[in-house]
């Protein structure tokens, strides 16, 4: 398996633009997680899915953020409109179980100017 | 929220020395995990220790867990330049979600 795949690896956009981050989890993993990492706040869980269903989105900062998982092999995290404070590295991770080892993707470094 | 806190925040040691990092958490757990993150990369799972285990080994890694003190330690023996990374502990909360600490930055000096 190629591991968790994320795209793009880097994204630079202007404030107010829509940003879509993509993730392909490891096949057979029932759980998918979206994290945001910054120096100030560390690694924050934004949302996680179980069998394509969003279970806990309490970490999503505000309504500008939305996430979908239309099928077992694809998920998106969308920010609309983007703001400079959204600049961070966004990670997707997958796992066969909830409190088990998580497999992280390489991350998307987002810069909003 | 239940979150592991690593100590120290940063650590620099000479190559070949042992590195020890600690993690403290607040409430009871089912398991505790350690992850490594190299600069610019995603986190990589190192080891998982269950609440009924006291010590676990994996290669040059040794993890201990003291549930009475709500703490864990990660020991890396005979450190190498490639061990330079950030190390995170992760604990499962009451709802089984994993919460990550802010990490220890380890720098191995040549």
Backbone of each chain as ProteinMPNN parsed JSONL, in Angstrom:
{"seq_chain_A": "XXXXXXXXXXXXXXXXXXXXXXXXXXXXXXXXXXXXXXXXXXXXXXXXXXXXXXXXXXXXXXXXXXXXXXXXXXXXXXXXXXXXXXXXXXXXXXXXXXXXXXXXXXXXXXXXX", "coords_chain_A": {"N_chain_A": [[0.85, -1.189, 0.0], [0.459, 2.303, -0.684], [0.407, 3.999, 1.424], [-1.006, 6.763, 3.293], [-2.282, 9.241, 1.24], [-1.889, 12.58, 0.359], [-3.002, 15.612, -1.135], [-2.917, 19.003, -2.353], [0.696, 19.085, -1.832], [1.753, 21.466, -1.136], [0.227, 24.624, -0.74], [-0.509, 27.798, -1.746], [-2.362, 30.611, -1.248], [-4.6, 33.389, -1.707], [-6.099, 35.491, 0.742], [-9.525, 34.966, 1.338], [-9.996, 33.275, -0.742], [-11.16, 30.042, -1.861], [-10.147, 26.945, -0.517], [-9.212, 23.627, -1.091], [-8.395, 20.63, 0.321], [-7.075, 17.369, -0.107], [-7.446, 13.837, 0.501], [-6.412, 10.479, 0.525], [-7.102, 7.613, 2.151], [-5.528, 4.734, 3.743], [-6.287, 1.673, 2.277], [-8.954, -0.216, 3.57], [-8.881, 0.813, 6.095], [-10.995, 1.974, 8.593], [-11.274, 4.377, 9.839], [-10.825, 7.874, 9.515], [-8.916, 10.766, 9.897], [-8.64, 14.298, 10.287], [-6.157, 16.66, 10.852], [-4.717, 19.678, 12.193], [-1.693, 21.433, 12.283], [0.21, 23.705, 14.065], [2.808, 25.917, 15.199], [2.096, 27.282, 17.479], [-0.234, 26.05, 18.542], [0.147, 23.388, 18.347], [-0.649, 19.983, 17.489], [-3.808, 19.603, 16.314], [-6.889, 17.947, 16.475], [-9.258, 18.035, 13.994], [-11.562, 16.86, 12.789], [-13.126, 13.629, 12.621], [-13.85, 10.637, 10.796], [-15.881, 7.709, 10.624], [-16.207, 4.857, 8.819], [-16.928, 6.467, 6.618], [-18.696, 8.282, 7.706], [-19.129, 11.346, 9.371], [-18.045, 11.668, 12.657], [-17.167, 13.155, 14.865], [-16.909, 16.488, 14.928], [-16.054, 18.475, 16.505], [-13.694, 19.818, 16.708], [-13.44, 21.443, 14.538], [-12.72, 24.659, 13.498], [-14.49, 26.785, 12.764], [-17.433, 27.804, 10.885], [-16.385, 28.17, 8.397], [-14.891, 26.06, 7.728], [-15.183, 22.847, 6.314], [-15.77, 19.348, 5.929], [-15.73, 16.37, 3.993], [-16.542, 12.981, 3.188], [-16.982, 11.209, 0.673], [-16.684, 8.582, -0.156], [-15.054, 5.456, 0.719], [-12.433, 5.811, -0.002], [-11.655, 8.412, -0.251], [-11.385, 11.765, 0.862], [-12.194, 15.166, 1.64], [-11.097, 18.357, 2.786], [-12.331, 21.479, 3.222], [-11.855, 24.96, 3.028], [-13.488, 27.911, 3.208], [-14.419, 31.219, 3.225], [-10.852, 31.474, 2.931], [-8.465, 32.497, 5.452], [-5.644, 34.405, 6.683], [-4.908, 33.36, 9.191], [-5.432, 30.724, 8.963], [-3.271, 29.51, 7.979], [-1.133, 26.8, 8.076], [0.022, 23.429, 8.706], [-1.711, 20.804, 7.359], [-2.819, 17.664, 8.236], [-3.76, 14.422, 7.204], [-4.909, 11.373, 8.488], [-5.182, 7.821, 8.862], [-6.768, 4.888, 10.253], [-7.259, 1.545, 11.438], [-8.748, 1.203, 13.726], [-10.302, 3.149, 16.386], [-8.779, 4.085, 18.712], [-6.242, 3.307, 18.08], [-3.06, 2.65, 16.439], [-2.215, 5.303, 14.313], [-1.922, 6.205, 10.9], [-0.16, 8.53, 9.224], [-0.473, 10.966, 6.617], [1.707, 12.834, 4.348], [1.134, 15.486, 4.709], [-0.266, 18.773, 4.038], [1.017, 21.834, 3.347], [-0.281, 24.843, 4.03], [-0.482, 28.147, 3.024], [-1.814, 31.212, 3.569], [-2.172, 34.284, 2.19]], "CA_chain_A": [[0.0, 0.0, 0.0], [1.283, 3.504, -0.783], [0.238, 4.829, 2.588], [-1.984, 7.837, 3.16], [-1.863, 10.186, 0.197], [-2.501, 13.901, 0.458], [-2.671, 16.581, -2.181], [-1.532, 19.154, -2.789], [1.666, 19.115, -0.747], [1.883, 22.881, -0.767], [-0.814, 25.465, -1.311], [-0.41, 29.22, -1.405], [-3.565, 31.247, -1.765], [-4.88, 34.711, -1.149], [-7.217, 35.59, 1.673], [-10.831, 35.015, 0.705], [-10.143, 32.211, -1.73], [-11.532, 28.71, -1.378], [-9.052, 25.973, -0.529], [-9.65, 22.238, -0.916], [-7.327, 19.672, 0.581], [-7.558, 16.034, -0.447], [-6.802, 12.737, 1.223], [-6.774, 9.094, 0.221], [-6.615, 6.812, 3.274], [-5.082, 3.375, 3.456], [-7.412, 0.794, 1.996], [-9.326, -1.099, 4.67], [-8.954, 1.56, 7.345], [-12.353, 2.485, 8.765], [-11.254, 5.703, 10.458], [-10.034, 8.902, 8.851], [-8.772, 11.933, 10.766], [-8.015, 15.517, 9.776], [-5.47, 17.419, 11.895], [-4.02, 20.901, 11.824], [-0.512, 21.598, 13.125], [0.886, 24.993, 14.086], [3.771, 26.027, 16.302], [1.454, 27.8, 18.689], [-1.286, 25.203, 19.086], [0.494, 21.974, 18.232], [-1.441, 19.144, 16.59], [-5.211, 19.67, 16.736], [-7.831, 17.122, 15.731], [-10.355, 18.848, 13.462], [-12.732, 16.032, 12.568], [-12.821, 12.281, 12.178], [-14.906, 9.856, 10.163], [-15.9, 6.253, 10.766], [-16.973, 4.314, 7.69], [-17.351, 7.592, 5.782], [-19.646, 9.128, 8.423], [-18.465, 12.222, 10.345], [-18.418, 11.291, 14.015], [-16.868, 14.239, 15.802], [-16.349, 17.659, 14.254], [-15.949, 19.518, 17.531], [-12.446, 20.541, 16.546], [-13.492, 22.347, 13.385], [-12.665, 25.981, 14.128], [-15.669, 27.607, 12.504], [-18.22, 27.355, 9.739], [-15.624, 28.29, 7.146], [-14.279, 24.751, 7.51], [-16.101, 21.736, 6.111], [-15.094, 18.129, 5.486], [-16.605, 15.35, 3.447], [-15.929, 11.708, 2.825], [-18.014, 10.612, -0.184], [-16.506, 7.134, -0.223], [-14.019, 4.953, 1.63], [-11.083, 6.057, -0.478], [-11.429, 9.825, -0.566], [-11.944, 12.767, 1.769], [-11.754, 16.53, 1.388], [-11.251, 19.394, 3.802], [-12.479, 22.715, 2.471], [-11.879, 26.206, 3.783], [-14.088, 28.931, 2.363], [-13.216, 31.762, 2.616], [-9.631, 31.279, 3.721], [-7.918, 33.66, 6.143], [-4.222, 34.188, 7.002], [-4.73, 32.547, 10.395], [-5.6, 29.31, 8.607], [-1.964, 29.007, 7.55], [-0.744, 25.69, 8.946], [0.163, 22.164, 7.992], [-2.897, 19.975, 7.575], [-2.52, 16.248, 8.074], [-4.79, 13.407, 7.177], [-4.428, 10.105, 9.025], [-6.198, 6.774, 8.874], [-6.518, 3.848, 11.245], [-8.3, 0.515, 11.434], [-9.569, 1.348, 14.928], [-10.3, 4.532, 16.85], [-7.679, 4.432, 19.618], [-5.142, 2.455, 17.645], [-2.021, 3.333, 15.683], [-2.674, 6.091, 13.174], [-0.974, 6.344, 9.799], [-0.28, 9.901, 8.757], [0.01, 11.379, 5.314], [2.832, 13.764, 4.398], [0.666, 16.819, 5.056], [-0.378, 19.885, 3.094], [1.404, 23.109, 3.966], [-1.139, 25.896, 3.508], [-0.126, 29.528, 3.318], [-2.826, 32.163, 3.113], [-1.56, 35.624, 2.249]], "C_chain_A": [[0.889, 1.244, 0.0], [1.209, 4.351, 0.463], [-0.846, 5.871, 2.342], [-1.444, 8.87, 2.176], [-2.621, 11.5, 0.379], [-2.087, 14.763, -0.723], [-3.463, 17.858, -1.975], [-0.576, 19.103, -1.6], [1.868, 20.531, -0.237], [0.779, 23.659, -1.466], [-0.605, 26.886, -0.806], [-1.605, 29.898, -2.044], [-3.759, 32.597, -1.112], [-6.099, 34.648, -0.234], [-8.533, 35.716, 0.898], [-11.07, 33.922, -0.31], [-10.571, 30.906, -1.051], [-10.346, 27.762, -1.53], [-9.638, 24.585, -0.295], [-8.446, 21.331, -0.776], [-7.894, 18.265, 0.427], [-6.768, 14.952, 0.259], [-7.338, 11.405, 0.724], [-6.23, 8.229, 1.347], [-6.096, 5.453, 2.817], [-6.313, 2.479, 3.305], [-7.686, -0.139, 3.187], [-9.389, -0.415, 6.023], [-10.323, 2.218, 7.461], [-12.405, 3.909, 9.305], [-10.35, 6.643, 9.675], [-10.08, 10.16, 9.708], [-8.168, 13.089, 9.976], [-7.446, 16.292, 10.965], [-4.914, 18.706, 11.307], [-2.855, 21.08, 12.794], [0.068, 22.986, 12.957], [1.86, 25.006, 15.26], [3.068, 26.402, 17.597], [0.528, 26.773, 19.346], [-0.97, 23.718, 18.993], [-0.407, 21.261, 17.236], [-2.874, 19.089, 17.104], [-6.047, 18.744, 15.85], [-8.998, 17.997, 15.287], [-11.644, 18.038, 13.388], [-12.267, 14.618, 12.298], [-14.074, 11.561, 11.683], [-14.753, 8.376, 10.537], [-16.788, 5.708, 9.653], [-17.675, 5.416, 6.896], [-18.311, 8.547, 6.479], [-18.889, 10.026, 9.397], [-18.967, 11.93, 11.747], [-18.254, 12.451, 14.986], [-16.206, 15.379, 15.051], [-16.157, 18.808, 15.235], [-14.664, 20.333, 17.422], [-12.419, 21.472, 15.358], [-13.623, 23.778, 13.9], [-13.924, 26.827, 13.91], [-16.317, 27.143, 11.215], [-17.479, 27.472, 8.414], [-14.982, 26.95, 6.768], [-15.374, 23.699, 7.314], [-15.306, 20.54, 5.601], [-16.126, 17.125, 5.015], [-15.816, 14.073, 3.199], [-16.954, 10.953, 1.98], [-17.885, 9.111, -0.35], [-15.298, 6.741, 0.622], [-12.609, 5.314, 1.205], [-10.8, 7.532, -0.725], [-12.106, 10.734, 0.461], [-11.401, 14.131, 1.384], [-11.979, 17.381, 2.633], [-11.263, 20.721, 3.049], [-12.52, 23.895, 3.425], [-12.386, 27.295, 2.835], [-14.841, 29.952, 3.205], [-11.995, 31.567, 3.52], [-9.167, 32.601, 4.329], [-6.454, 33.377, 6.482], [-4.017, 33.298, 8.22], [-4.985, 31.059, 10.145], [-4.277, 28.695, 8.138], [-1.452, 27.989, 8.558], [-0.393, 24.509, 8.058], [-1.037, 21.298, 8.366], [-2.547, 18.524, 7.259], [-3.809, 15.439, 8.012], [-4.152, 12.128, 7.725], [-5.549, 9.083, 8.95], [-5.79, 5.673, 9.836], [-7.606, 2.79, 11.134], [-9.242, 0.62, 12.632], [-9.385, 2.755, 15.489], [-9.091, 4.86, 17.708], [-6.445, 3.587, 19.322], [-4.108, 3.297, 16.916], [-2.615, 4.064, 14.484], [-1.548, 6.23, 12.164], [-1.203, 7.713, 9.176], [0.19, 10.052, 7.309], [1.128, 12.396, 5.471], [2.425, 15.195, 4.742], [0.566, 17.763, 3.876], [-0.014, 21.157, 3.837], [0.608, 24.206, 3.288], [-0.648, 27.252, 3.974], [-1.191, 30.42, 2.722], [-2.269, 33.566, 3.293], [-2.623, 36.73, 2.217]], "O_chain_A": [[1.955, 1.242, 0.615], [1.909, 5.36, 0.544], [-1.515, 5.857, 1.309], [-0.298, 9.308, 2.275], [-3.843, 11.513, 0.532], [-0.974, 14.655, -1.238], [-4.582, 17.804, -1.466], [-1.031, 19.081, -0.456], [2.122, 20.754, 0.946], [0.44, 23.395, -2.62], [-0.536, 27.136, 0.398], [-1.832, 29.77, -3.248], [-3.15, 32.901, -0.087], [-7.006, 33.84, -0.434], [-8.632, 36.474, -0.066], [-12.209, 33.665, -0.7], [-10.372, 30.703, 0.146], [-9.64, 27.78, -2.538], [-10.465, 24.395, 0.597], [-7.586, 21.276, -1.655], [-9.042, 18.002, 0.783], [-5.59, 15.118, 0.574], [-8.54, 11.226, 0.528], [-5.013, 8.116, 1.494], [-6.218, 5.083, 1.649], [-7.246, 2.532, 4.105], [-6.773, -0.76, 3.731], [-9.891, -0.988, 6.991], [-10.763, 2.926, 6.555], [-13.442, 4.57, 9.24], [-9.265, 6.267, 9.231], [-11.14, 10.567, 10.182], [-7.308, 12.896, 9.116], [-8.141, 16.549, 11.948], [-4.673, 18.816, 10.105], [-3.02, 20.896, 14.0], [0.383, 23.403, 11.842], [1.745, 24.208, 16.19], [3.404, 25.903, 18.67], [0.511, 26.645, 20.571], [-1.723, 22.884, 19.496], [-0.871, 21.856, 16.264], [-3.126, 18.589, 18.2], [-5.921, 18.762, 14.625], [-9.652, 18.629, 16.116], [-12.691, 18.475, 13.867], [-11.157, 14.407, 11.809], [-15.194, 11.85, 12.105], [-13.646, 7.875, 10.736], [-17.966, 6.052, 9.556], [-18.852, 5.307, 6.552], [-18.707, 9.547, 5.88], [-18.08, 9.526, 10.179], [-20.172, 11.943, 11.998], [-19.118, 12.691, 15.83], [-15.072, 15.251, 14.591], [-16.105, 19.973, 14.839], [-14.568, 21.422, 17.989], [-11.459, 22.224, 15.188], [-14.543, 24.076, 14.661], [-14.359, 27.52, 14.83], [-15.837, 26.23, 10.544], [-17.921, 26.914, 7.41], [-14.581, 26.744, 5.623], [-16.36, 23.667, 8.05], [-14.291, 20.702, 4.924], [-17.231, 17.034, 5.55], [-14.597, 14.09, 3.027], [-17.715, 10.144, 2.511], [-18.868, 8.435, -0.653], [-14.608, 7.6, 1.172], [-11.672, 5.138, 1.984], [-9.794, 7.866, -1.351], [-13.243, 10.499, 0.87], [-10.291, 14.246, 0.866], [-12.906, 17.161, 3.412], [-10.319, 21.045, 2.328], [-13.138, 23.836, 4.488], [-11.783, 27.559, 1.795], [-15.824, 29.589, 3.85], [-12.125, 31.506, 4.742], [-9.438, 33.677, 3.796], [-6.062, 32.212, 6.559], [-3.041, 32.551, 8.273], [-4.769, 30.234, 11.032], [-4.193, 27.485, 7.928], [-1.35, 28.28, 9.749], [-0.494, 24.574, 6.833], [-1.33, 21.092, 9.543], [-2.054, 18.201, 6.178], [-4.799, 15.742, 8.678], [-2.986, 11.845, 7.451], [-6.727, 9.439, 8.971], [-4.619, 5.541, 10.189], [-8.744, 3.098, 10.779], [-10.391, 0.183, 12.566], [-8.447, 3.464, 15.126], [-8.423, 5.858, 17.437], [-5.705, 3.208, 20.229], [-4.261, 4.512, 16.791], [-3.419, 3.505, 13.738], [-0.378, 6.356, 12.525], [-2.284, 8.016, 8.671], [1.108, 9.372, 6.85], [1.465, 12.783, 6.59], [3.282, 16.028, 5.036], [1.224, 17.579, 2.852], [-0.65, 21.517, 4.828], [0.799, 24.472, 2.102], [-0.428, 27.477, 5.164], [-1.442, 30.39, 1.517], [-1.937, 33.98, 4.404], [-2.284, 37.913, 2.259]]}, "seq_chain_B": "XXXXXXXXXXXXXXXXXXXXXXXXXXXXXXXXXXXXXXXXXXXXXXXXXXXXXXXXXXXXXXXXXXXXXXXXXXXXXXXXXXXXXXXXXXXXXXXXXXXXXXXXXXXXXX", "coords_chain_B": {"N_chain_B": [[-9.095, 19.257, 28.524], [-8.109, 15.835, 28.096], [-4.775, 15.452, 27.841], [-1.576, 14.538, 26.769], [1.453, 15.705, 28.089], [4.583, 16.563, 27.083], [7.926, 16.349, 28.265], [11.359, 17.1, 28.349], [10.671, 20.254, 26.571], [12.518, 20.665, 24.62], [15.539, 19.039, 23.636], [18.965, 18.457, 23.577], [21.547, 16.326, 22.685], [24.654, 14.493, 22.642], [25.703, 12.497, 19.895], [25.333, 9.02, 20.235], [24.83, 9.048, 22.927], [22.24, 8.405, 25.403], [18.776, 9.226, 25.102], [16.147, 10.618, 26.907], [12.721, 11.08, 27.192], [9.781, 12.44, 28.616], [6.314, 11.94, 29.461], [3.348, 13.24, 30.667], [0.027, 12.739, 31.834], [-3.522, 13.337, 32.355], [-5.933, 11.92, 33.108], [-7.326, 8.579, 33.527], [-6.275, 6.025, 31.231], [-6.574, 3.909, 28.296], [-4.595, 3.14, 26.55], [-1.284, 4.246, 25.603], [0.566, 6.075, 23.273], [3.55, 6.556, 21.342], [4.935, 8.791, 18.997], [6.953, 9.781, 16.198], [8.163, 12.654, 14.502], [9.697, 13.732, 11.738], [11.324, 16.623, 10.395], [9.167, 18.482, 8.402], [7.625, 16.33, 7.71], [5.019, 13.78, 7.999], [3.59, 12.364, 11.037], [5.0, 9.454, 12.531], [4.209, 6.315, 13.743], [5.578, 4.919, 16.682], [5.453, 3.212, 18.982], [3.106, 1.434, 20.984], [1.715, 1.271, 24.161], [-0.096, -0.57, 26.467], [-2.473, -0.004, 29.128], [-2.194, -1.937, 31.063], [0.364, -2.746, 30.885], [3.809, -2.359, 31.757], [6.273, -1.905, 30.709], [7.882, -1.666, 27.542], [9.625, -2.744, 24.648], [11.277, -1.811, 21.632], [13.479, -2.365, 19.332], [15.926, 0.075, 19.576], [14.389, 1.509, 21.255], [12.78, 2.154, 24.339], [9.973, 2.004, 26.279], [8.267, 3.102, 29.116], [5.557, 2.825, 31.436], [3.764, 4.315, 33.959], [1.033, 4.024, 35.596], [0.069, 4.828, 38.038], [1.341, 7.189, 38.552], [0.572, 8.5, 36.372], [2.198, 8.777, 34.052], [4.662, 8.482, 31.436], [7.637, 7.285, 29.897], [9.997, 7.697, 27.271], [12.748, 6.135, 26.086], [15.587, 6.47, 24.161], [18.173, 4.619, 23.096], [21.739, 4.777, 22.546], [21.952, 7.03, 20.674], [21.448, 8.357, 17.353], [22.28, 10.434, 14.524], [20.101, 10.401, 12.835], [17.998, 10.211, 14.558], [17.211, 12.697, 15.233], [14.467, 14.669, 15.64], [10.99, 15.449, 16.273], [9.184, 14.288, 19.079], [6.215, 12.772, 20.054], [3.755, 12.129, 22.529], [0.714, 10.297, 22.788], [-2.498, 10.025, 24.011], [-5.429, 8.134, 24.776], [-8.641, 9.461, 25.078], [-11.617, 9.667, 27.171], [-13.65, 9.227, 25.359], [-12.382, 7.673, 23.585], [-10.988, 9.009, 21.629], [-7.85, 9.982, 20.269], [-5.483, 12.056, 21.78], [-2.951, 14.317, 21.143], [0.182, 15.355, 22.543], [2.301, 18.313, 22.766], [4.845, 17.799, 22.088], [8.362, 16.814, 22.137], [11.308, 18.29, 21.111], [13.989, 16.79, 19.733], [17.438, 16.954, 19.38], [20.213, 15.642, 17.903], [23.551, 15.893, 18.396], [26.513, 16.005, 16.388]], "CA_chain_B": [[-9.124, 17.998, 27.789], [-7.038, 14.937, 28.481], [-3.694, 15.632, 26.877], [-0.246, 14.266, 27.263], [2.391, 16.827, 28.024], [5.936, 16.04, 27.031], [8.964, 17.086, 28.983], [11.402, 18.564, 28.158], [10.194, 20.736, 25.282], [13.613, 20.486, 23.675], [16.645, 18.273, 24.215], [20.12, 18.28, 22.69], [22.519, 15.398, 23.261], [25.691, 14.033, 21.725], [25.473, 11.212, 19.243], [25.803, 7.898, 21.026], [24.239, 9.116, 24.265], [20.831, 8.029, 25.502], [17.828, 10.334, 25.211], [14.934, 10.269, 27.644], [11.634, 12.042, 27.146], [8.698, 12.063, 29.515], [4.961, 12.357, 29.111], [2.397, 13.143, 31.776], [-1.35, 12.898, 31.385], [-4.363, 13.771, 33.476], [-6.921, 10.957, 33.59], [-7.007, 7.192, 33.188], [-6.178, 5.753, 29.803], [-6.517, 2.514, 27.868], [-3.256, 2.937, 26.033], [-0.498, 5.445, 25.331], [1.382, 5.847, 22.087], [4.609, 7.511, 21.021], [5.119, 9.029, 17.572], [8.081, 10.614, 15.793], [7.931, 13.494, 13.336], [10.863, 14.388, 11.151], [10.993, 17.948, 9.889], [8.473, 18.521, 7.127], [6.978, 15.048, 7.402], [3.936, 13.374, 8.882], [3.976, 11.6, 12.216], [5.187, 8.016, 12.351], [3.978, 5.594, 14.991], [6.733, 4.181, 17.181], [5.15, 2.136, 19.924], [1.878, 1.553, 21.777], [1.779, 0.518, 25.41], [-1.42, -0.642, 27.071], [-2.5, 0.43, 30.528], [-1.798, -3.036, 31.951], [1.772, -3.023, 30.64], [4.687, -1.428, 32.472], [7.462, -1.611, 29.91], [7.858, -2.253, 26.219], [10.842, -2.457, 23.889], [11.258, -1.956, 20.182], [14.812, -1.96, 18.871], [16.622, 0.947, 20.537], [13.386, 2.247, 22.025], [12.221, 1.526, 25.54], [8.899, 2.826, 26.824], [7.712, 2.676, 30.399], [4.284, 3.432, 31.781], [3.422, 4.257, 35.383], [-0.332, 4.539, 35.658], [-0.165, 5.461, 39.341], [1.852, 8.559, 38.431], [0.065, 9.022, 35.111], [3.35, 9.235, 33.29], [5.356, 7.535, 30.579], [8.916, 7.78, 29.396], [10.549, 7.102, 26.057], [14.207, 6.121, 26.101], [16.257, 6.078, 22.918], [19.553, 4.302, 23.457], [22.767, 4.91, 21.511], [21.306, 7.912, 19.703], [22.077, 8.582, 16.046], [21.861, 11.69, 13.89], [18.777, 10.202, 12.239], [16.971, 10.3, 15.605], [16.806, 14.1, 15.346], [13.057, 14.738, 15.265], [10.091, 15.737, 17.397], [8.559, 13.068, 19.591], [4.921, 13.088, 20.646], [2.96, 11.073, 23.136], [-0.704, 10.409, 22.476], [-3.312, 9.252, 24.942], [-6.835, 8.033, 24.389], [-9.527, 10.12, 26.031], [-12.769, 8.857, 27.585], [-14.418, 8.845, 24.182], [-11.436, 6.896, 22.779], [-10.205, 9.823, 20.697], [-6.452, 10.151, 20.652], [-5.065, 13.441, 21.93], [-1.5, 14.434, 21.068], [0.868, 16.424, 23.239], [2.961, 19.289, 21.906], [6.073, 17.19, 21.604], [9.728, 17.143, 22.551], [12.22, 18.393, 19.963], [15.271, 16.151, 20.046], [18.515, 17.275, 18.447], [21.403, 14.834, 18.152], [24.745, 16.633, 17.966], [27.534, 15.086, 15.848]], "C_chain_B": [[-7.965, 17.135, 28.236], [-5.946, 15.024, 27.429], [-2.372, 15.281, 27.509], [0.623, 15.494, 27.115], [3.786, 16.267, 28.102], [6.905, 16.965, 27.764], [10.293, 16.386, 28.733], [10.805, 18.973, 26.814], [11.252, 20.542, 24.216], [14.779, 19.827, 24.389], [17.743, 18.125, 23.174], [21.125, 17.369, 23.388], [23.544, 15.029, 22.199], [25.297, 12.68, 21.135], [26.085, 10.096, 20.078], [25.246, 7.883, 22.444], [22.784, 8.635, 24.214], [19.967, 9.267, 25.666], [16.586, 9.845, 25.93], [13.94, 11.417, 27.582], [10.494, 11.528, 28.005], [7.369, 12.62, 29.046], [4.087, 12.201, 30.337], [0.999, 13.392, 31.234], [-2.255, 13.025, 32.599], [-5.319, 12.699, 33.998], [-6.582, 9.561, 33.089], [-7.092, 6.956, 31.687], [-6.29, 4.263, 29.543], [-5.142, 2.187, 27.285], [-2.582, 4.284, 25.783], [0.424, 5.124, 24.164], [2.467, 6.914, 21.988], [4.767, 7.569, 19.497], [6.375, 9.882, 17.372], [7.679, 11.423, 14.568], [9.241, 14.124, 12.911], [10.404, 15.687, 10.503], [10.323, 17.857, 8.529], [7.748, 17.246, 6.763], [5.78, 14.817, 8.322], [4.451, 12.576, 10.062], [4.066, 10.117, 11.884], [5.043, 7.343, 13.703], [5.217, 4.808, 15.388], [6.327, 2.981, 18.013], [3.85, 2.46, 20.657], [2.04, 0.698, 23.017], [0.404, 0.572, 26.067], [-1.343, -0.34, 28.555], [-2.093, -0.676, 31.495], [-0.349, -3.473, 31.71], [2.622, -1.98, 31.344], [5.887, -1.03, 31.624], [7.332, -2.33, 28.57], [9.106, -1.834, 25.459], [10.571, -2.616, 22.4], [12.587, -1.446, 19.661], [15.539, -1.149, 19.935], [15.669, 1.76, 21.403], [12.927, 1.435, 23.23], [11.185, 2.493, 26.112], [8.454, 2.232, 28.145], [6.414, 3.428, 30.645], [4.028, 3.231, 33.261], [2.036, 4.868, 35.536], [-0.632, 5.206, 36.998], [0.302, 6.912, 39.325], [1.335, 9.242, 37.172], [1.212, 9.596, 34.277], [3.957, 8.092, 32.494], [6.693, 8.135, 30.2], [9.307, 6.998, 28.155], [12.06, 7.25, 26.129], [14.714, 5.669, 24.736], [17.715, 5.829, 23.279], [20.474, 4.489, 22.258], [22.267, 5.782, 20.363], [22.158, 8.104, 18.448], [21.571, 9.891, 15.475], [20.443, 11.577, 13.338], [17.66, 10.249, 13.276], [16.519, 11.741, 15.831], [15.399, 14.257, 14.784], [12.285, 15.282, 16.459], [9.379, 14.452, 17.78], [7.309, 13.452, 20.372], [4.365, 11.869, 21.381], [1.502, 11.352, 22.831], [-1.474, 9.495, 23.403], [-4.752, 9.211, 24.453], [-7.696, 8.623, 25.49], [-10.712, 9.201, 26.344], [-13.583, 8.391, 26.39], [-13.546, 8.129, 23.162], [-10.709, 7.711, 21.718], [-8.784, 9.935, 21.213], [-6.105, 11.636, 20.685], [-3.55, 13.473, 21.968], [-0.992, 15.568, 21.948], [1.556, 17.345, 22.254], [4.37, 18.86, 21.521], [7.344, 17.649, 22.277], [10.584, 17.186, 21.302], [13.572, 17.864, 20.377], [16.274, 16.473, 18.958], [19.753, 16.48, 18.829], [22.604, 15.571, 17.554], [25.826, 15.662, 17.491], [28.777, 15.041, 16.741]], "O_chain_B": [[-6.948, 17.647, 28.704], [-6.171, 14.705, 26.262], [-2.081, 15.673, 28.639], [0.53, 16.226, 26.13], [4.141, 15.581, 29.06], [6.71, 18.177, 27.857], [10.361, 15.167, 28.89], [10.469, 18.111, 26.003], [10.938, 20.288, 23.053], [14.985, 20.025, 25.587], [17.491, 17.721, 22.039], [21.505, 17.609, 24.533], [23.322, 15.232, 21.006], [24.657, 11.851, 21.781], [27.209, 10.212, 20.566], [25.196, 6.835, 23.088], [22.191, 8.483, 23.146], [20.378, 10.242, 26.295], [16.04, 8.791, 25.606], [14.268, 12.566, 27.877], [10.273, 10.321, 28.105], [7.303, 13.624, 28.337], [4.084, 11.148, 30.974], [0.814, 14.161, 30.291], [-1.814, 12.845, 33.734], [-5.5, 12.579, 35.209], [-5.646, 9.39, 32.309], [-7.868, 7.594, 30.977], [-6.122, 3.451, 30.452], [-4.601, 1.103, 27.501], [-3.238, 5.326, 25.756], [0.989, 4.033, 24.084], [2.313, 8.028, 22.489], [4.737, 6.549, 18.809], [6.796, 10.61, 18.272], [6.947, 10.94, 13.704], [9.819, 14.941, 13.628], [9.245, 15.828, 10.114], [10.849, 17.228, 7.611], [7.3, 17.09, 5.627], [5.559, 15.553, 9.284], [5.61, 12.162, 10.086], [3.307, 9.598, 11.065], [5.67, 7.745, 14.683], [5.829, 4.124, 14.568], [6.795, 1.867, 17.781], [3.543, 3.624, 20.914], [2.452, -0.459, 22.937], [-0.184, 1.645, 26.204], [-0.274, -0.414, 29.161], [-1.69, -0.393, 32.623], [0.102, -4.467, 32.279], [2.195, -0.837, 31.508], [6.45, 0.051, 31.798], [6.768, -3.419, 28.467], [9.586, -0.71, 25.605], [9.756, -3.434, 21.974], [12.799, -0.238, 19.559], [15.746, -1.619, 21.054], [16.099, 2.602, 22.192], [12.718, 0.224, 23.159], [11.489, 3.652, 26.392], [8.288, 1.02, 28.277], [6.205, 4.525, 30.126], [4.072, 2.106, 33.759], [1.891, 6.089, 35.597], [-1.508, 6.068, 37.072], [-0.273, 7.763, 40.004], [1.62, 10.414, 36.931], [1.181, 10.754, 33.86], [3.796, 6.916, 32.819], [6.855, 9.355, 30.186], [8.995, 5.817, 28.008], [12.582, 8.361, 26.221], [14.317, 4.621, 24.226], [18.41, 6.744, 23.722], [20.051, 4.377, 21.108], [22.171, 5.329, 19.223], [23.386, 8.027, 18.475], [20.536, 10.4, 15.907], [19.677, 12.54, 13.371], [16.487, 10.321, 12.908], [15.545, 11.977, 16.547], [15.162, 14.01, 13.601], [12.855, 15.541, 17.518], [9.022, 13.638, 16.928], [7.337, 14.334, 21.231], [4.487, 10.735, 20.919], [1.104, 12.5, 22.638], [-1.134, 8.322, 23.557], [-5.228, 10.139, 23.8], [-7.513, 8.331, 26.672], [-10.788, 8.084, 25.833], [-14.141, 7.294, 26.4], [-13.931, 7.992, 22.001], [-9.893, 7.162, 20.978], [-8.54, 9.977, 22.419], [-6.394, 12.376, 19.745], [-2.93, 12.74, 22.739], [-1.643, 16.604, 22.086], [1.414, 17.181, 21.042], [5.012, 19.514, 20.699], [7.403, 18.712, 22.895], [10.594, 16.237, 20.518], [14.224, 18.418, 21.262], [16.006, 16.292, 17.77], [20.279, 16.62, 19.934], [22.651, 15.834, 16.353], [26.039, 14.619, 18.109], [29.73, 14.323, 16.437]]}, "name": "protein", "num_of_chains": 2, "seq": "XXXXXXXXXXXXXXXXXXXXXXXXXXXXXXXXXXXXXXXXXXXXXXXXXXXXXXXXXXXXXXXXXXXXXXXXXXXXXXXXXXXXXXXXXXXXXXXXXXXXXXXXXXXXXXXXXXXXXXXXXXXXXXXXXXXXXXXXXXXXXXXXXXXXXXXXXXXXXXXXXXXXXXXXXXXXXXXXXXXXXXXXXXXXXXXXXXXXXXXXXXXXXXXXXXXXXXXXXXXXXXX"}
